[in-house]
Amino acid sequence: MRKFDNVIIIRYGEIFLKGKNIDFFENLLYSNIKYALNGVGSRVETLRSRYIVSGYAEEDEPKICAKLKNVFGIISFSIARKTANNIDVITKEVFALSKKNGKFRVNVRRADKTFPMHSQETAAELGFRLLNKYKRLKVDLHNPDFEINADIRDNGYTYIYSNKISGPGGMPVGSAGEGLLMLSGGIDSPVAGYMMAKRGLKLTAVHFFSYPYTSMDAKEKVKELAKILTNYCGSINLLIVPFTAIQEEINSKCDASFTITIMRRFMMRVCNAIAAKINAGAIVTGESLGQVASQTMQSMRVTEEVSALPVFRPLIGMDKDEIIAKAKAIGTFETSILPYDDCCTVFVPKYPQTRPDPSRTQYQERDIDIDKFVSDAVAGIERIYLKPYSTNEKEG
């Protein structure tokens, strides 16, 4: 195989449905692919609803494929051989790609209308030549053991490939705007962030940190979870919110059974204040209906009523086994189960409210200077910028 003859053809999925807005989504996906391949010598170009990666070293091909598998918006891609629009040259590459026995099918797409044969004629000719070359091959159009595809383009080149490699699907990150991910140190919230990024949401992660009740190891754990998410989401701003004073105030002035509910309300208020500064449009949580006491319909209603933003709960109908399976698949599970507690384990009541009443909850907050505590928390945020495929980060 010649060193630079291989290219990678990338296809998208749902973007086809975007009509007059398709250019926005195509351009954004192009930018995200370029960003994902930053640092790997290659070229990325667009070619009529496809993207072509070329000019890379042979040894970098596995690395490029691994990165493309994490770019939302890509439905599939193929390693292809690039050759001239000439039937004899195409035949040589088809021979090289073909297996020597078994059932096969040839598919041809002809965008170059100057090519002397139509698509079906070209497919039949290539099939005929394969049968003459390898006597143990048989044609099977319905249930082949392998396929060979020839994409004859009007840029003067034909791309020949056999296998399709699945991408993650979804929409390009950033196409749906920006949202705040409430990132705890648990299993659920990183999965929730992954699922909303797959729907095109650009994430800013918010972690509520209650030092010294929670350790610096817990903070490092959350940073690691955010780093893992950058493999799918691109760069992430991680905001560490000082939450100790708020939790101590709640613990000293509120009935113990309401502490979780009121804590969640403060988290919503802080996120709304952050969103106003960075123009985020939604809050993402890892809540699953009925999983714990704070995740009943009544609890969600009471915590959400203080938010002017929509609250997205992509895990709402999933059980724990499903969430764990997804966490393992995206690589966050082993970090999530490290034994470092987050703020949700601080001042946990023995009997929490499972169906809190809004008016009773508001009454519990009557002696707390809500605006001051929210303002102080936002003012004390530590910002950590995390980039994908790199250990580089900057704090401030």
Buried (B, 14 or more C-beta within 10 A) or exposed (E): EEEEBBBBBBBBBBBEEBEEEBEEBBEBBBBBBBBBBEEBEBEBEBBEEBBBBBEBEEEEBEBBBEBBBBBBBBBBBBBBBBBEBEBEEBBEBBBEBBBEEBBBBBBBBBBBEEBEBEBEEBBBBBBEBBBEEBEEBEBEEEEBEBEBBBBBBBEEBBBBBBEBBEBBBBBBBBBBEBBBBBBBBBBBBBBBBBBBBBBBBBBBBBBBBBBEBBEEEBBBBBBBBBBBBBBBBBBBBBBBBBBBBBBBBBBEEBEBBBBBBBBBBBBBBBBBBBBEEEEBBBBBBBBBBEBBBBBBEBBBEBBBEBBEBEBBBBBBEBEEEEBBEBBBEBBBBEBBBEEBBBBBBBBEBEEBBBEBEEEEBBEBBEEBEBEEBBEEBBEBBBEBEBBBBEEEEEEE
